[in-house]
Amino acid sequence: VRGICPLKQIVYQKEDNTLIFEARFESGNLQKVVKVNEFEYQLTLRADLYTSRYMQWYYFQVSNTQAGMPYRFTIVNFTKRNSLYKRGLRPLLYSEADAKKHSIGWRRTGNEIKYYKNNAGQGERQYFSLTWTFQFPHDQDTCYFAHCYPYTYSNLQEYLVAISKDPVKSKFCKIHILCHSLAGNIVYVLTITNPPKSSDGTERKAVILTARVHPGETNSSWIMKGFLDYILGDSSKAQLLRDNFVFKVVPMLNPDGVIVGNHRCSLAGQDLNRKYRSNVKKYYPSIWYTRNMIKRVMEERDVFLYCDIHGHNMKKNVFMYGCERKQQVKTPYRNPRVFPLFLSKSCPDKFSFPDCRFRVRKNKEGTGRVVMWKMGINNSYTLEAS
């Protein structure tokens, strides 16, 4: 709720070592904590607002810590059967004391990590637990735990303000309001291209990038930030790209979901990446306006590439999903496998071509990737990162 801050009515008793939990801040998610014994706590996550599903993203604060003691946290209501926590993923920890004294930010933590089915399910629903042990680095510290490196709506706004105030970058990066979300938050669209020297501006092809349709996939925002840092830089390659292309960028498609700490949905309680065929502007404004913006761009110029950036919770590596017809035309520039193959050749340590898939499944027909492909963008992709 706007304007309501966490109430700091916590009275510390001298001998009480109980941890104090808090998640009523931007992008926070934690619903309930039960103290099992002195150093063991059972945590329950909040479902996406207006749904009973998608318990995956967590981000919460812990205070009244004791250093060097063996704590165990168990989150008991995950709903995904499989998880990268089974394959080496560890929770993230941020210590305010370490940040202040040693400039140490987020870091992976946890031992004895297990992800397993528990018997707390109701009816046909099954729940899964994530448990880990760890030690806090300092006494009386304030720490944070998160599923993935947080990137909030405020982070994005600060980044965009810095661009708009930069005398060089603001010349070739124009920031506009695409629309407002259900809660009235601005959905931004960036247009990035060097000012045309003559009439060659209309010859430039477009590249369209979007991110953060799923709020809990914060890695998509970090990839988008990496792209923007690069394309707004002064390297010769960035200059060349800006000379030859017009980049249209929507860096955060679902600001409401990001702000309230959802994992997958908007405030309509819906997965926006299944709504690209919908004409209901009122409930899915960012999707409706993005699709219309792309239609307008397609009327003005060729669109070379569309890519929607995501995070993946069950597969390792960075890879792409593309769209391929069964009777694919054999000309190389029409083959959707070419661009991902180039990516894997240019950065084999970062991008995995064997993990890419090009089938169009029925349950994915409302996604941005498939809808843009059917609108006529041949190189239409979802970029996934673990």
Secondary structure, DSSP 8 states (H G I E B T S, - for coil): -TT----------TT----EEE--STT-B--EEEEEETTEEEEE----TTSS------EEEEES--BT--EEEEEEEE--S--GGGGT---EEEEHHHHHHH----EE--EEEEEEE-S---TT---EEEEEEE-BSSTT--EEEESS----HHHHHHHHHHHHH-TTHHHHEEEEEEEE-TTS-EEEEEEE----SSSGGGG-EEEEEEE-SSTT-THHHHHHHHHHHHHTS-SHHHHHHHHHEEEEEES-S-HHHHHHT-SS--TTSS-GGG-TT---TTT-HHHHHHHHHHHHHHHHS-EEEEEEEEE-SS--SEEEE----TT----GGG-TTHHHHHHHHH-TTT--GGG-B----GGGTTSHHHHHHHTT-SSEEEEEE-
